[in-house]
Amino acid sequence: MEKTFLELHQQLQKLLTHHRQLLELLRSERDALVAADVEQIEARALEKQTLLDQVARTDDARAALVELIAAKQGVSAQPLTLSRLAIIAQGLDLKLGEQLRSVQQALSYTLGRVEEQGNYNRALVERSLESLVQMKKNIVGGESPNAGTYSATGQKSNQSAGARLFSREA
């Protein structure tokens, strides 16, 4: 059982490493977004996807270990939180229980920072999109510009508000 807890600790350490890498990647993505560097934004997106795939694989391994521990303890894996696992591990080895608590705190903190940075990047992209939509409206004169200048009867049609950057006469 102690071996399983050691493997769990290793998987949790891997998760922590992946999430720290993700945080750095999100910060790098923010810099690319601010600089409007399309190549860097695309590169960060690919790196993020690769890293998220690694996180998913590591988390699957962690979940399998939790299920194994739950089976050995004769309890359901669903209510087994990391705090409860640390208490169980502490019964086997005090140091191991403390290591699990430590990695739990670090993971919790890092996940919070990842979420904050992800939300910031999302807001940055949304503001950029809003600016682009407004610029389009300013240039085109609305969401659905009038395509023709003459009606079906050959008379000059009334145009809507029109573009603000270009003269209607042009």
N, C-alpha and C positions, 0 to 999 in steps of 0.2 A: 504494500500500500504506500509506503514511503517513496518508493521508486516512482509510482504514478504521480504523487504530489510533486516530486522533483521535475518530472516531465511537464506537468502543468505549469510549474514556475518558469520553466524554459520557454514554453509557448507564450506565457504572459509577457515575458521579457521580449520575445520577438514581436508581439503585438505592440508593446510600448515603443520599441525601436521603429517599427513601421509607422506608428502614429506620429512620432517625432519627425520622421522623414517627411510625412505628409504635411505637417505644420510648416516645415521649411519650404516645401514645394509650394504650398499655398501663399507663403510670403513672397516667394519668387514670382508666382503667378500675379500677385498684386502689383509688383514692380513692372511686370510686362504689360499689365492692363493700363497702368498709369502712363507708361511710355507709348502705349498703343502699338506695340511691337507684335505684329501678327504672327511672325515666325516663332517668336518665343512663347506666345500664348498657345499656339498649336503644339509646340514641343512640351510645354507644361501639361497640357491636357492629355497627351499620350503618356507622359510619365505618371500622371495621376491615375490613369486607368490601370497601368501596370502595377502600381503600388496598391491600389484598391483590390486588385485581383490577389495579390500576395496577402493582404489583410484578410480577405475572405477565406483563403486556404488555411491560414494560421488560426483563424477563429473557428473553422470547422474542426481542426485538430484539437483545439482547446475544448470545444463542446463535446467531442468524443471522449476526452479524458474526464470531463465532469460527469458524463453519463457512466463511465466506468467506476468512478469513485462513488457515485450514487448507488450503483448496483451493489458494490461491495459493502456500502453502509446500509443497504436495504431501504433507501428512501427514494423519492421521486427526484429526478434531475431538475425539474422546473423550479422548485423553491430554493435550490442550492445557489445562493449568492456567493460572491467572492469572500465576503465577510464571514459567512458561515463555513466556507471551505477553510478559511484561515483558522477558525476555531477548531475544526476537526484536525487540521494539520498540527496545530499547537499541542493537541493531545498526543501526537506521535513524536513530535520534535519541536521544541519551543522556538528554535532558530528558524525552522522552516515556516512556522506560523507567522513569525514576524516578517520574513521575506515576502510572504504572500500579501500581508497587510501593506507593506511598503510599496510593492508593485501595484497594488490596488489604488493607493493614493496617487501614485505617479500617473497611472493610466487615467484616473478620474480627472486630474488636473490637465493633462495633455489633451484629453478628449474635449474638455471645455474650451481650451485655446483653439483647437482645430475647428470646433463649431463656430466660435467667434470669428475666426479668420475667414472661414467659408461664407458666413453670412455677410461679412464686410465685402468680400469679393463679389458676391451675388448682387449686393446693393450697388456696387460700383458699375457692374455690367448693366444693371437695370437703368441707372441714371444715364449711362452712355447711350443706351437704346432710346430712352426718352428724348435725349438731346438730338439724336439722329432723326427721329420722327418729327420733331419740331422743325429741324432744319429742312426736312423734306416738305413740310407744310409751307414753310416760308418761301421756298423756291417754286414749288408747284402751285401753291395757292389753295391747297386743301387736300383732303384725302382722295377725292375723285375729281380730277380736273376735267374740264369740258374739252373733249377731243376736237370738235370742229368749230369753225367760225361761222358757218352758214347752215341754215335749217334745210329741211327736205324741200321746201318751196323755193329755195334760192335766196331767201331773205337772210340778212345778217342776224344771227341768233344773239340773244342776251347772254352774256357770259356771267358766270358767278363771280365771286369776289376776286378771283384771279390771283396771280402770284404777286407778292409784295416786292420781290427783287427785280422783276421785269415789268416793263410798261405793257399795258394791254394793247397798245397800238403796235407794238413790235410784233 
